[in-house]
Amino acid sequence: FVAGLAAIFAYVEQRAAAFLERESDPRTTLDMLPEWERAFGLPDPCFPAGQTIEERQAQLVARVTSQGGASPQYFIDLAATLGYAITIEEFAPFMAGWSRAGDPFWQMGDPSIRFFWIVNVPGARVTWFRAGLGIAGQDPHARIARASDLECIFYRWKPSHTELIFSYSGA
């Protein structure tokens, strides 16, 4: 009788240990995923709600492991994780004693230009009007889709003293 009960308790303990091991890792969690998301402020308002389990797990892992940053390379890498190949342009006012004539990094202008940076997003999506699918007089002839998820994330994580300019002109 005791051997039979011990086998049942061993099985339950083994299943509980496996459950705990799987659910304590954000890469493999399934049953505790909503609790993990709530603890880390997910789902993110910058992303659509209808995501797969794998996408939710990847977003959770990214949130848990993110260390942040303020360098252009950090934001380029962040955009790459979202599937965008961007470039960033920074400005620096010409300053006597620091700048050299002919150096392309320094620009003439107001000293406040150092707080602006341009995010160049190539390959903007263009959706053309199609007969039978659109409503004449209401839908535009062409719609250029902005990278709203990228803009949302960048506006949230940018250094607070800076201003962003998104450029879709290089499409």
Secondary structure, DSSP 8 states (H G I E B T S, - for coil): -HHHHHHHHHHHHHHHHHHHHHHTSTTT-STTHHHHHHHTT-S-TTS-S---HHHHHHHHHHHHH-----SHHHHHHHHHHTT---EEEE-EE--TTT--TT-TTEE-S-GGGGGEEEEE--S-EEEE--TTTS-TTTS-SEEEE--HHHHHHHHHHS-TT-EEEEE-TT-
